[in-house]
Amino acid sequence: MTFRDATLVDLPKIVEIYNSTVASRLVTADLEPVSVESKLNWFHQHNSRFRPLWVVEDYQKNTIGWVSFQDFYGRPAYQKTAEISIYIDEKFRDKGFGKQILELSIEKCPGLGIENLLAFIFSHNLPSLTLFEKFGFELWGNLKNIAELDAEKRSLIILGKTIKD
């Protein structure tokens, strides 16, 4: 498994993987699939030095998924804190790749200047909550009933981890 910086050529695949999660109402607050064009600004907010967007590939160059690091709250005082998002292609889910991707991502945090890593996960997404908790993420916030998915109120859990060198 390798990580590489995403290029614009990768954006359609990134969006395809993201859109494959929309209908589940488990992973994203988007209610409809998004377009490649709508994700251009988001794509350009990433940079390889501090806030990368990585494509994760297997040894045959198949795209397993992608990882995004984003600024938290957009203020300079929070520059050492980042939000992580991991999305895995449907063909590679439930095969242990999430564990490997999260572990490697955490290892790379010190080199990215990240001291605090956040994950925003719906409270009903038990597989993701379990995965992050196995890696030492703790409850840092619970935003109760702030999302509505198909007429059902959902809470957003903020898990956090302090990264040590």
C-alpha positions as a Markdown table, in Angstrom:
| # | Residue | x | y | z |
|---|---|---|---|---|
| 1 | Met | 0.0 | 0.0 | 0.0 |
| 2 | Thr | 1.4 | 3.4 | -0.9 |
| 3 | Phe | 0.3 | 7.0 | -0.4 |
| 4 | Arg | 0.8 | 9.6 | -3.0 |
| 5 | Asp | -0.3 | 13.2 | -3.5 |
| 6 | Ala | -3.5 | 13.4 | -5.4 |
| 7 | Thr | -3.5 | 15.3 | -8.7 |
| 8 | Leu | -6.5 | 16.8 | -10.6 |
| 9 | Val | -6.6 | 13.6 | -12.7 |
| 10 | Asp | -7.5 | 11.7 | -9.5 |
| 11 | Leu | -10.4 | 14.0 | -8.6 |
| 12 | Pro | -13.1 | 12.1 | -10.5 |
| 13 | Lys | -12.1 | 8.8 | -8.7 |
| 14 | Ile | -12.0 | 10.7 | -5.3 |
| 15 | Val | -15.5 | 12.0 | -6.0 |
| 16 | Glu | -16.7 | 8.6 | -7.1 |
| 17 | Ile | -15.5 | 7.0 | -3.9 |
| 18 | Tyr | -17.0 | 9.8 | -1.8 |
| 19 | Asn | -20.4 | 9.6 | -3.7 |
| 20 | Ser | -20.5 | 5.9 | -3.0 |
| 21 | Thr | -21.1 | 6.7 | 0.6 |
| 22 | Val | -23.9 | 9.3 | 0.3 |
| 23 | Ala | -26.8 | 6.9 | 0.1 |
| 24 | Ser | -25.8 | 5.0 | 3.3 |
| 25 | Arg | -26.4 | 8.1 | 5.4 |
| 26 | Leu | -23.6 | 6.8 | 7.6 |
| 27 | Val | -20.5 | 8.8 | 6.5 |
| 28 | Thr | -21.3 | 12.1 | 5.0 |
| 29 | Ala | -23.9 | 14.9 | 5.5 |
| 30 | Asp | -24.3 | 15.4 | 1.8 |
| 31 | Leu | -27.8 | 14.2 | 0.8 |
| 32 | Glu | -27.1 | 13.9 | -3.0 |
| 33 | Pro | -24.0 | 13.0 | -4.9 |
| 34 | Val | -21.5 | 15.8 | -5.5 |
| 35 | Ser | -19.9 | 16.8 | -8.8 |
| 36 | Val | -16.2 | 17.0 | -9.6 |
| 37 | Glu | -16.6 | 20.7 | -10.3 |
| 38 | Ser | -18.1 | 21.3 | -6.8 |
| 39 | Lys | -15.0 | 19.7 | -5.2 |
| 40 | Leu | -12.4 | 21.8 | -7.1 |
| 41 | Asn | -12.1 | 24.5 | -4.4 |
| 42 | Trp | -11.8 | 21.8 | -1.7 |
| 43 | Phe | -9.1 | 20.0 | -3.8 |
| 44 | His | -7.0 | 23.2 | -4.1 |
| 45 | Gln | -7.2 | 23.8 | -0.3 |
| 46 | His | -4.8 | 20.9 | 0.2 |
| 47 | Asn | -1.0 | 21.0 | 0.0 |
| 48 | Ser | 1.6 | 18.3 | 0.3 |
| 49 | Arg | 3.5 | 20.0 | 3.0 |
| 50 | Phe | 0.9 | 20.6 | 5.7 |
| 51 | Arg | -2.6 | 19.5 | 4.5 |
| 52 | Pro | -2.2 | 16.7 | 2.0 |
| 53 | Leu | -4.8 | 14.9 | 0.0 |
| 54 | Trp | -3.4 | 11.4 | -0.6 |
| 55 | Val | -4.5 | 8.7 | -2.9 |
| 56 | Val | -4.0 | 5.2 | -1.4 |
| 57 | Glu | -3.0 | 2.5 | -3.9 |
| 58 | Asp | -2.2 | -1.2 | -3.7 |
| 59 | Tyr | 0.9 | -2.7 | -5.3 |
| 60 | Gln | -0.9 | -3.0 | -8.6 |
| 61 | Lys | -1.8 | 0.7 | -8.6 |
| 62 | Asn | -5.5 | 0.1 | -7.9 |
| 63 | Thr | -7.0 | 3.0 | -5.9 |
| 64 | Ile | -7.9 | 1.7 | -2.4 |
| 65 | Gly | -9.2 | 5.0 | -1.2 |
| 66 | Trp | -8.1 | 8.5 | -0.2 |
| 67 | Val | -7.1 | 10.5 | 2.9 |
| 68 | Ser | -7.6 | 14.2 | 3.4 |
| 69 | Phe | -6.2 | 16.5 | 6.1 |
| 70 | Gln | -8.0 | 19.8 | 6.5 |
| 71 | Asp | -7.6 | 22.9 | 8.6 |
| 72 | Phe | -9.7 | 23.0 | 11.7 |
| 73 | Tyr | -11.7 | 26.2 | 12.1 |
| 74 | Gly | -9.5 | 28.2 | 9.7 |
| 75 | Arg | -7.7 | 30.4 | 12.2 |
| 76 | Pro | -3.9 | 30.6 | 12.6 |
| 77 | Ala | -3.9 | 29.6 | 16.3 |
| 78 | Tyr | -5.3 | 26.2 | 15.2 |
| 79 | Gln | -2.6 | 25.4 | 12.6 |
| 80 | Lys | -1.3 | 22.4 | 14.6 |
| 81 | Thr | -4.7 | 20.8 | 14.6 |
| 82 | Ala | -6.2 | 19.1 | 11.5 |
| 83 | Glu | -9.3 | 17.1 | 10.6 |
| 84 | Ile | -8.7 | 13.7 | 9.0 |
| 85 | Ser | -11.1 | 12.1 | 6.5 |
| 86 | Ile | -10.6 | 8.6 | 5.1 |
| 87 | Tyr | -12.8 | 7.2 | 2.3 |
| 88 | Ile | -12.3 | 3.7 | 0.9 |
| 89 | Asp | -13.5 | 2.3 | -2.4 |
| 90 | Glu | -16.4 | -0.1 | -2.1 |
| 91 | Lys | -14.3 | -3.0 | -3.5 |
| 92 | Phe | -11.8 | -2.6 | -0.7 |
| 93 | Arg | -14.1 | -2.0 | 2.3 |
| 94 | Asp | -14.1 | -4.4 | 5.2 |
| 95 | Lys | -10.7 | -5.8 | 4.4 |
| 96 | Gly | -8.6 | -4.0 | 7.1 |
| 97 | Phe | -7.4 | -1.2 | 4.9 |
| 98 | Gly | -9.0 | 1.5 | 7.1 |
| 99 | Lys | -6.8 | 0.3 | 10.0 |
| 100 | Gln | -3.6 | 0.4 | 7.9 |
| 101 | Ile | -4.5 | 3.8 | 6.4 |
| 102 | Leu | -5.3 | 5.4 | 9.7 |
| 103 | Glu | -2.1 | 4.0 | 11.3 |
| 104 | Leu | 0.1 | 5.3 | 8.5 |
| 105 | Ser | -1.7 | 8.7 | 8.5 |
| 106 | Ile | -1.1 | 9.1 | 12.3 |
| 107 | Glu | 2.6 | 8.2 | 11.8 |
| 108 | Lys | 2.9 | 11.0 | 9.2 |
| 109 | Cys | 1.4 | 13.7 | 11.3 |
| 110 | Pro | 4.6 | 15.0 | 13.0 |
| 111 | Gly | 6.1 | 15.6 | 9.6 |
| 112 | Leu | 3.0 | 17.6 | 8.6 |
| 113 | Gly | 3.2 | 19.8 | 11.8 |
| 114 | Ile | 0.1 | 18.2 | 13.2 |
| 115 | Glu | -0.1 | 17.8 | 17.0 |
| 116 | Asn | -3.8 | 17.3 | 17.3 |
| 117 | Leu | -5.9 | 15.1 | 15.0 |
| 118 | Leu | -9.7 | 15.3 | 14.8 |
| 119 | Ala | -12.3 | 13.0 | 13.3 |
| 120 | Phe | -15.9 | 14.1 | 12.8 |
| 121 | Ile | -18.1 | 11.0 | 12.8 |
| 122 | Phe | -21.8 | 10.5 | 13.0 |
| 123 | Ser | -22.8 | 8.9 | 16.3 |
| 124 | His | -24.5 | 6.0 | 14.4 |
| 125 | Asn | -21.4 | 5.2 | 12.4 |
| 126 | Leu | -20.2 | 2.5 | 14.8 |
| 127 | Pro | -17.5 | 1.0 | 12.5 |
| 128 | Ser | -15.7 | 4.3 | 12.2 |
| 129 | Leu | -16.1 | 5.2 | 15.8 |
| 130 | Thr | -14.7 | 1.8 | 16.8 |
| 131 | Leu | -11.8 | 2.1 | 14.4 |
| 132 | Phe | -10.7 | 5.5 | 15.6 |
| 133 | Glu | -11.1 | 4.6 | 19.3 |
| 134 | Lys | -8.8 | 1.6 | 18.7 |
| 135 | Phe | -6.1 | 4.1 | 17.7 |
| 136 | Gly | -6.5 | 6.1 | 20.9 |
| 137 | Phe | -8.9 | 8.8 | 19.8 |
| 138 | Glu | -11.1 | 10.1 | 22.6 |
| 139 | Leu | -14.4 | 11.9 | 22.8 |
| 140 | Trp | -13.7 | 15.6 | 22.5 |
| 141 | Gly | -17.2 | 16.7 | 21.5 |
| 142 | Asn | -20.7 | 15.6 | 20.9 |
| 143 | Leu | -22.9 | 17.9 | 18.8 |
| 144 | Lys | -26.3 | 16.5 | 19.5 |
| 145 | Asn | -28.9 | 16.2 | 16.8 |
| 146 | Ile | -27.3 | 18.8 | 14.5 |
| 147 | Ala | -27.9 | 16.8 | 11.2 |
| 148 | Glu | -31.1 | 15.6 | 9.6 |
| 149 | Leu | -30.8 | 12.6 | 7.4 |
| 150 | Asp | -34.0 | 11.4 | 5.8 |
| 151 | Ala | -36.1 | 13.1 | 8.5 |
| 152 | Glu | -34.0 | 11.6 | 11.3 |
| 153 | Lys | -31.9 | 13.7 | 13.7 |
| 154 | Arg | -28.3 | 12.6 | 13.9 |
| 155 | Ser | -25.5 | 13.6 | 16.3 |
| 156 | Leu | -21.9 | 14.4 | 15.3 |
| 157 | Ile | -19.1 | 13.0 | 17.4 |
| 158 | Ile | -15.8 | 14.8 | 17.5 |
| 159 | Leu | -13.0 | 12.4 | 18.3 |
| 160 | Gly | -9.5 | 13.7 | 19.0 |
| 161 | Lys | -6.0 | 12.5 | 19.5 |
| 162 | Thr | -2.9 | 14.3 | 20.6 |
| 163 | Ile | 0.0 | 13.2 | 18.4 |
| 164 | Lys | 3.3 | 12.6 | 20.0 |
| 165 | Asp | 6.7 | 12.7 | 18.2 |
